[in-house]
Amino acid sequence: MAYSFAEFKKELDEVKSWFSGELVAIHAGQATPAFLDQVKVEVYGVRTPLEQIATISVEGAKALRVTPWDTANIKKIEKAITDADLGVTVGADERGVRVAFPDLTGERREQLKKMVKEKLETARVRLRQARDEVWSDIQKKQREGEMSEDEKYRAKEEMEKMVREAGDALQEIAARKEKEISF
């Protein structure tokens, strides 16, 4: 019986999308609304994603404008962005919140590259955990007689190939982000 890798592939895709999402939050020069995707604001007693309570638009190359649909939430939005500790300057006015991105210094660029490497390592750990779970499952199925020894090793080879490809994809994503930070 051939082993079904459907759940494993799904997990690998989740790791890649998580990693990509984490890298979006690392500012590398251009202001982009996706930078604030991780910010959650406490409104009406619920932690709500910022994009669900406000419009986020680009206001020049180094600034974003957050315009809440309910102006009573301006201070809450300002506090949430400040508390997220994203390395940006936040200022509120009567229309909304302005998020200004500082120029990247050489030191800050190195810090950002280090953050990318840390996120990459976290993603790799998640890949290894998923791989270990699948390998345990394969071994269990072989012990219980659901697959032969040959099928077990074929499944292992296929699993290792998928992990290598996912790891290479993560490395490529990280390299693109580091290049973006460098310029």
C-alpha positions as a Markdown table, in Angstrom:
| # | Residue | x | y | z |
|---|---|---|---|---|
| 1 | Met | 0.0 | 0.0 | 0.0 |
| 2 | Ala | 1.4 | 3.4 | -1.0 |
| 3 | Tyr | 1.6 | 6.0 | 1.8 |
| 4 | Ser | -0.6 | 9.0 | 1.4 |
| 5 | Phe | 1.4 | 12.3 | 1.7 |
| 6 | Ala | -1.7 | 14.6 | 1.4 |
| 7 | Glu | -1.6 | 15.8 | 5.0 |
| 8 | Phe | 2.2 | 16.1 | 4.8 |
| 9 | Lys | 2.1 | 18.2 | 1.7 |
| 10 | Lys | -0.5 | 20.4 | 3.3 |
| 11 | Glu | 1.7 | 20.9 | 6.3 |
| 12 | Leu | 4.7 | 21.8 | 4.1 |
| 13 | Asp | 2.6 | 24.4 | 2.3 |
| 14 | Glu | 1.4 | 25.8 | 5.6 |
| 15 | Val | 5.0 | 26.2 | 6.7 |
| 16 | Lys | 5.9 | 28.0 | 3.4 |
| 17 | Ser | 3.0 | 30.4 | 3.7 |
| 18 | Trp | 3.7 | 31.0 | 7.4 |
| 19 | Phe | 7.3 | 31.9 | 6.5 |
| 20 | Ser | 6.3 | 34.2 | 3.7 |
| 21 | Gly | 3.8 | 35.9 | 5.9 |
| 22 | Glu | 6.5 | 36.4 | 8.6 |
| 23 | Leu | 8.9 | 37.9 | 6.1 |
| 24 | Val | 6.3 | 40.4 | 4.9 |
| 25 | Ala | 6.3 | 41.9 | 8.4 |
| 26 | Ile | 10.1 | 42.6 | 8.0 |
| 27 | His | 10.3 | 46.0 | 6.5 |
| 28 | Ala | 12.9 | 46.3 | 3.8 |
| 29 | Gly | 12.4 | 49.8 | 2.4 |
| 30 | Gln | 9.1 | 50.2 | 0.6 |
| 31 | Ala | 5.9 | 50.9 | 2.6 |
| 32 | Thr | 3.4 | 48.2 | 1.9 |
| 33 | Pro | 0.0 | 47.6 | 3.6 |
| 34 | Ala | 0.8 | 43.9 | 4.1 |
| 35 | Phe | 3.4 | 45.1 | 6.6 |
| 36 | Leu | 0.6 | 45.6 | 9.1 |
| 37 | Asp | -1.1 | 42.3 | 8.6 |
| 38 | Gln | 0.2 | 40.9 | 11.9 |
| 39 | Val | -1.3 | 43.8 | 13.9 |
| 40 | Lys | -4.4 | 43.1 | 16.0 |
| 41 | Val | -6.4 | 45.8 | 17.7 |
| 42 | Glu | -8.5 | 45.5 | 20.8 |
| 43 | Val | -11.9 | 46.8 | 19.8 |
| 44 | Tyr | -15.3 | 46.0 | 21.2 |
| 45 | Gly | -13.7 | 43.5 | 23.5 |
| 46 | Val | -12.2 | 41.4 | 20.7 |
| 47 | Arg | -8.7 | 41.4 | 19.3 |
| 48 | Thr | -9.4 | 42.1 | 15.6 |
| 49 | Pro | -7.0 | 42.2 | 12.6 |
| 50 | Leu | -6.3 | 45.8 | 11.7 |
| 51 | Glu | -7.5 | 45.4 | 8.1 |
| 52 | Gln | -11.0 | 44.5 | 9.4 |
| 53 | Ile | -11.5 | 47.8 | 11.1 |
| 54 | Ala | -9.6 | 50.2 | 8.9 |
| 55 | Thr | -8.4 | 51.0 | 5.4 |
| 56 | Ile | -4.6 | 50.8 | 5.0 |
| 57 | Ser | -3.1 | 52.8 | 2.1 |
| 58 | Val | 0.3 | 53.8 | 0.9 |
| 59 | Glu | 1.1 | 57.5 | 1.6 |
| 60 | Gly | 4.4 | 57.9 | -0.2 |
| 61 | Ala | 7.4 | 55.5 | -0.4 |
| 62 | Lys | 8.0 | 55.5 | 3.3 |
| 63 | Ala | 4.6 | 55.9 | 5.0 |
| 64 | Leu | 1.3 | 54.2 | 5.4 |
| 65 | Arg | -2.1 | 55.8 | 6.3 |
| 66 | Val | -4.5 | 53.8 | 8.4 |
| 67 | Thr | -8.0 | 55.2 | 8.2 |
| 68 | Pro | -10.4 | 53.6 | 10.7 |
| 69 | Trp | -14.0 | 53.2 | 9.8 |
| 70 | Asp | -14.9 | 54.3 | 13.3 |
| 71 | Thr | -12.8 | 57.3 | 14.3 |
| 72 | Ala | -13.2 | 56.3 | 18.0 |
| 73 | Asn | -10.7 | 53.6 | 17.4 |
| 74 | Ile | -7.8 | 55.9 | 16.3 |
| 75 | Lys | -6.1 | 55.7 | 19.7 |
| 76 | Lys | -6.5 | 52.0 | 20.0 |
| 77 | Ile | -5.0 | 51.5 | 16.5 |
| 78 | Glu | -2.1 | 53.8 | 17.4 |
| 79 | Lys | -1.5 | 51.8 | 20.6 |
| 80 | Ala | -1.7 | 48.4 | 18.8 |
| 81 | Ile | 0.8 | 49.4 | 16.1 |
| 82 | Thr | 3.1 | 50.9 | 18.7 |
| 83 | Asp | 2.8 | 47.7 | 20.9 |
| 84 | Ala | 3.6 | 45.5 | 17.9 |
| 85 | Asp | 7.2 | 46.9 | 18.0 |
| 86 | Leu | 7.7 | 47.0 | 14.3 |
| 87 | Gly | 10.4 | 49.6 | 14.3 |
| 88 | Val | 8.2 | 52.3 | 12.8 |
| 89 | Thr | 7.1 | 55.8 | 13.9 |
| 90 | Val | 3.4 | 56.1 | 14.6 |
| 91 | Gly | 1.4 | 59.3 | 14.8 |
| 92 | Ala | -2.3 | 59.9 | 15.1 |
| 93 | Asp | -4.4 | 62.8 | 13.8 |
| 94 | Glu | -8.1 | 63.4 | 13.5 |
| 95 | Arg | -8.3 | 61.3 | 10.2 |
| 96 | Gly | -6.4 | 58.3 | 11.3 |
| 97 | Val | -2.9 | 57.0 | 12.0 |
| 98 | Arg | 0.2 | 57.6 | 10.0 |
| 99 | Val | 2.9 | 55.0 | 10.0 |
| 100 | Ala | 6.4 | 56.3 | 9.0 |
| 101 | Phe | 9.2 | 54.0 | 8.1 |
| 102 | Pro | 12.7 | 55.1 | 9.0 |
| 103 | Asp | 15.6 | 54.9 | 6.5 |
| 104 | Leu | 17.4 | 51.7 | 6.9 |
| 105 | Thr | 20.9 | 52.1 | 8.4 |
| 106 | Gly | 23.6 | 49.5 | 7.9 |
| 107 | Glu | 23.1 | 48.3 | 11.4 |
| 108 | Arg | 19.4 | 48.0 | 11.0 |
| 109 | Arg | 19.8 | 46.0 | 7.7 |
| 110 | Glu | 22.0 | 43.5 | 9.6 |
| 111 | Gln | 19.4 | 43.2 | 12.3 |
| 112 | Leu | 16.7 | 42.5 | 9.7 |
| 113 | Lys | 18.9 | 39.9 | 8.0 |
| 114 | Lys | 19.4 | 38.2 | 11.3 |
| 115 | Met | 15.6 | 38.2 | 11.9 |
| 116 | Val | 15.2 | 36.6 | 8.4 |
| 117 | Lys | 17.7 | 33.9 | 9.4 |
| 118 | Glu | 15.8 | 33.3 | 12.7 |
| 119 | Lys | 12.5 | 33.0 | 11.0 |
| 120 | Leu | 14.1 | 30.6 | 8.4 |
| 121 | Glu | 15.4 | 28.4 | 11.2 |
| 122 | Thr | 12.0 | 28.3 | 12.9 |
| 123 | Ala | 10.4 | 27.3 | 9.5 |
| 124 | Arg | 13.1 | 24.6 | 9.1 |
| 125 | Val | 12.3 | 23.2 | 12.6 |
| 126 | Arg | 8.7 | 23.0 | 11.7 |
| 127 | Leu | 9.6 | 21.1 | 8.5 |
| 128 | Arg | 11.7 | 18.6 | 10.6 |
| 129 | Gln | 8.9 | 18.1 | 13.1 |
| 130 | Ala | 6.5 | 17.4 | 10.3 |
| 131 | Arg | 9.0 | 15.0 | 8.7 |
| 132 | Asp | 9.5 | 13.2 | 12.0 |
| 133 | Glu | 5.8 | 12.7 | 12.5 |
| 134 | Val | 5.4 | 11.3 | 9.0 |
| 135 | Trp | 8.4 | 9.0 | 9.5 |
| 136 | Ser | 7.0 | 7.7 | 12.8 |
| 137 | Asp | 3.7 | 7.0 | 11.1 |
| 138 | Ile | 5.4 | 5.2 | 8.2 |
| 139 | Gln | 7.3 | 3.0 | 10.6 |
| 140 | Lys | 4.2 | 2.3 | 12.6 |
| 141 | Lys | 2.3 | 1.2 | 9.5 |
| 142 | Gln | 5.2 | -1.1 | 8.5 |
| 143 | Arg | 5.3 | -2.6 | 12.0 |
| 144 | Glu | 1.6 | -3.3 | 11.9 |
| 145 | Gly | 1.9 | -5.0 | 8.5 |
| 146 | Glu | 0.2 | -2.3 | 6.5 |
| 147 | Met | 3.2 | -1.8 | 4.2 |
| 148 | Ser | 6.3 | -3.8 | 3.3 |
| 149 | Glu | 9.9 | -2.9 | 4.2 |
| 150 | Asp | 10.5 | -1.9 | 0.5 |
| 151 | Glu | 7.4 | 0.4 | 0.6 |
| 152 | Lys | 8.6 | 1.9 | 3.8 |
| 153 | Tyr | 11.9 | 2.9 | 2.3 |
| 154 | Arg | 10.3 | 4.2 | -0.9 |
| 155 | Ala | 8.0 | 6.3 | 1.2 |
| 156 | Lys | 10.9 | 7.6 | 3.2 |
| 157 | Glu | 12.8 | 8.6 | 0.0 |
| 158 | Glu | 9.7 | 10.4 | -1.3 |
| 159 | Met | 9.2 | 12.1 | 2.0 |
| 160 | Glu | 12.9 | 13.2 | 2.1 |
| 161 | Lys | 12.6 | 14.5 | -1.4 |
| 162 | Met | 9.6 | 16.6 | -0.5 |
| 163 | Val | 11.3 | 18.0 | 2.6 |
| 164 | Arg | 14.4 | 18.9 | 0.5 |
| 165 | Glu | 12.2 | 20.7 | -2.0 |
| 166 | Ala | 10.4 | 22.6 | 0.7 |
| 167 | Gly | 13.7 | 23.5 | 2.4 |
| 168 | Asp | 15.1 | 24.8 | -0.9 |
| 169 | Ala | 11.9 | 26.9 | -1.4 |
| 170 | Leu | 12.3 | 28.4 | 2.1 |
| 171 | Gln | 15.9 | 29.2 | 1.4 |
| 172 | Glu | 15.0 | 30.8 | -1.9 |
| 173 | Ile | 12.3 | 33.0 | -0.2 |
| 174 | Ala | 14.8 | 34.0 | 2.5 |
| 175 | Ala | 17.5 | 34.8 | -0.1 |
| 176 | Arg | 15.1 | 37.1 | -2.0 |
| 177 | Lys | 14.2 | 38.9 | 1.3 |
| 178 | Glu | 17.8 | 39.3 | 2.2 |
| 179 | Lys | 18.6 | 40.8 | -1.2 |
| 180 | Glu | 15.6 | 43.2 | -0.8 |
| 181 | Ile | 17.0 | 44.3 | 2.6 |
| 182 | Ser | 20.4 | 44.8 | 1.1 |
| 183 | Phe | 19.3 | 47.5 | -1.4 |
